[in-house]
Amino acid sequence: MASDSTTTPSLAEFADRKGTAIEAVEGNVSEDLSQTPDGISQRSLSDKRQPGSGVSAKVKQLYEQNKKVTIGLVWVLLTAYFIASLALKKKTQTSDILPFIFLYVFITGRIFFFFVPTTIVSGPIGNAWDSAIQPAVDKLSLRVRYAIGTAVLIALMLSVSLGLPTREGDSRLARMQSFLGIIVITAIMVLLSNNRRHIQWRTVIVGYLMQFCLGCIVMKTNWGSDLFQWLAGIASSFLGFANYGTSLFFTEGALTSGAIAATMFPVIIFFSAFVQMMYYLGGVQWLLKRMGWLFYKALDTSGAESIVASASPFVGQSENVLLVKDYLDHMTNSEIHACMAAGFATISGSVFQSYVALGVDAKNLITACIMSIPCSLALSKIRYPETEEPLTKGRIVLSKREKESNVLHALGNGAATGINLSLLILATVIALVSLVNAVDFLLTWLGQFIAIPDLTLELILGYIFYPFTWLLGVPGQDVLKVSKLLGLKLISNEFVAYSSLTGLSGGPAVQDSLSDKRSLLIAQFALAGFANLGSVAQQIAAFGSLAPSRKADFSRLALSACLTGATATMLSAAIVSMIF
């Protein structure tokens, strides 16, 4: 059990705790990842499938016997198709095929390393680092390393922000406003840290660097913009197939009316079923172990929190912790805080299309989620630094999942999960919106006696968030409008806030009254996360159901993690504003 104490446990205590934990998770296989992500045993990511019978068993056996030939043939066919597509593509459409080029290179690389060990590439790089760079780094103290890293990060941010050309009617002063916001918000997080002496500055510096580089790639490079626009289009089109199933039960009028039951819930059910099917086939595990390896190596986070953070944009804030449920009882408070914050800092794929249907830019949603992953880990390690030795330090772990009998079984389980999630969202939205309106009625009634007839929770929180909204880079005339949206998101949820932004909540569209495109961009990025009071209760319930003995820890950490997740999305907005 993790402790609030800031002192590191003794070796004997840790050995006893670790021994008990290992017994508790016996049967879950995980491998040391000190070299490469391909060193991870496939058994750590999914149950070893039992051999079937009949035709399926024969097909599988035939494939195993001719795996290399089959994979090589697939690559030859893919290459032939790729060459033909390049030859037939019109010159005026070369930008459209750029994402396909990335996809081809990715698949080719994956197939190449199926035949060739990754040590051929990683070995020379590692040797060069160990012989040329590491000795020089080792001569420097940690403080000097962190000081150099911080200086490089600040210099990079300022040089890029000030060096990029500005829009017509814009100025570099607006960009410096956002940079000031990053500095001030980070300083506030440090002041509020649970243990400032143990802040992992490597995680913070690299996390900020990854977030800034991702923002630059998407916002300021043609290939990055095209790639993420393509990803957004693919995601939107794919989730749009849910309409075919919906049309069996709803009329065309219901589909175009914007009603939640007809537009949002079918997408959630469809995506949940798809994710569960990919779990069964092993695709989700393959993706998560690569992403988790990247974050654990770059940010020096534990395997458990790296996996949960990587999974958050795909499976959501409640389902992500299922991936490490066997380790939850033995996770440190810092790990729990990081896992919760990652869930609050992103939205899930199941609700992505719902926000796109509201009029939110799909590319901005995807970019915001990916940028917020490293930032949520960085901020969490400021707010609640690690003071113990995590059980999953230095290795990627995934808990065993219940094994479905076939793809259709997995599809059914996923659809059932989607229905439960839809009903939870429905109940939460009804309860929170009703409660907020009841409180607003009371505040308005009280406000009329002091000459403030429009006194509401949204207005009060708007003024509370006012200075932080200005620090993000919002122009002065739009600050109160955007800060009201941030307050509305916190007390209700991001769906209600986005509805108010786009005008689909029944009132006037806030975005129509904004004076600058920068304000709209900041609002879309800052709202892209599950950080709200309803989600706090949802995460406490989800974590508590998996580890009842840690309910007190979950309840104590949830609100802090929520505010940390909200801060991560705000920093993503500030970084985008710096380079806009």
Steps between C-alpha positions, in 0.01 A plus 500: 500500500633840403546752774466875523834514672768679307771268623614208292418163659781286627643223286342232720159665486519536124614141452211377712252717312636404162502130586138516610405692187672254270309214662177693453557544128647155441409373157540837328808492284710811445845537356788738568507781244850628552587459132213521251120488487518183295654331802154490653355156516172476313371294792513812720246669281239235434418154611666229303223375278406140533513295183162466337357212311379426151557734207617797708771292665624374164506850355692627802746212479552562129561868565752429778691265270515758219495825700806660342391411148151635566625827648748543215224444245280757674782754479555430128130553429495816712807635320346428160185684603706788639702541179184483288329764713799734465510448124128563451473790743453840341777747565252746650406247765841409642414638845206260524725195478750621763324318787501180293877538457537520880281191535703307243830593667359399840378160377825439311701580812285266706547217248874570475546461874298181490784343301788701650562554874463859616844482660647558153373857527481555874836334570724747311297795629529375856871435464558846355305658784684297766842576357467861383218672690429315824851548650471877452150504647610295802759763588223755556295511817124460481447868574726602212325257264158632596619861468636432151182315402281785624710759318484302175122458533440872564738601220323265257155632593604864469698459178218313324227727632681825419651371176178387334318757283185646652149516357366822356386723784677282759816568700773307675389662823192274500731198475705624794176529696458123459865436590453701819198283574706181471759639743243626752285185494808280541619713792159469668511122458846493660377708794207259545724194471455229759878467532709754308831333591404182313368654177624291205629783280602266220136396463390864505755627248461214253121505538484871416744446213288220351186710535661802331649295215166331431332839484761634257476194277121520470457877484808609305598221258305401192569129544402507867180690427415266212570193712281609790231628264504157337479329839209724595324424173555126538374504859196710414411290195551172684286600797241629254426140401302479823227688312428190293410305810314797647283535189335166582346650814476875437347706222702733279355794689631365830848449352519861382335653805814487714326300773756329726322164496508485121844646430731455799400170658519283184856622439600413856352151466665445160844618614487300823415187302785568257755555779395177673535313172850642452584393856404146405716514187794653691513829309437726798767329708754533218435873467498571873825320573678713237356825627556398861862411424553843344366688803677282753837539324463873428329615820643243745150411620398157625358238267153517654452876470654501150249240379201678659604836354548347154160333512301801623424660159382165364302325772413784740549593863331198660604220266868601489567384857369152416826446313695503828229389744713220650761756606261768626507381862878544507541821299647801676290811557706681238418232242130513586502878469672479159255236373201708607645822357558334162133403487389853587735659241357321195175397340436147373444375149145400589388864542726650232235496228246655735712812538571511127123490444474805724726689260838462674799463268598132489871569445509728804338231716752232400794738535385620843469144632842388378670818625341465843631146564865594576390825664263323740784273614736796535255709703402202714864448595511865605179490701559155654865389454610140539660428838490119488614224267212399268444131454494540120805725473705411193247268335175514310218296653147420392251308710330191366157555355205267493537283191209508255424187304503672159474834321121514525521443876747788527275716283205432728697579815618826347147599400381431856778722634395770257139485619608534863723796413220665303257466788761635742556805279124549464443484875797727575398765248137502619599521867772764462316726257188488715697569817694788344179662378344461845801668661496771232134569577587548867800722420297711258231547762760607755681715246201717426518640853856625444450630144657193333199340328714270281696344789569133415759232572632548149555870564667441838737237362558718196653768722695239699653363178543848351873549576589147390305540176686823424830323568414242234515776240133590454453862382357732766154541347448121490645401838175493699317305228765227487547490879126442540534195275784366715286543811201338329714202405619454859156501662318322214715329237679566173194395296291780653788748457555409135124523440505852642804586288338389174145608583342154507394537863202712402667834573714728284829357372789638703736446207300746288567777751875439527707773341807293412571154358760459773223505762307222325815288462588539869143415604491182291833379643433599861164321509634171354507293819283316751598728791165572669328420829294217352814329373656528847221285640524266202874442545469447876233238434699329222826486694324405823320207342835352391689564826256549792783519753627823336170689488623758750805573284289525184257743664782716635690517170214533251430873528871587481536275194195666341650847536833367371329354193317828439831685527656265241232587243546869579875475442434327166283798409772744608767322295280501189433870557876562520551376145166604348 
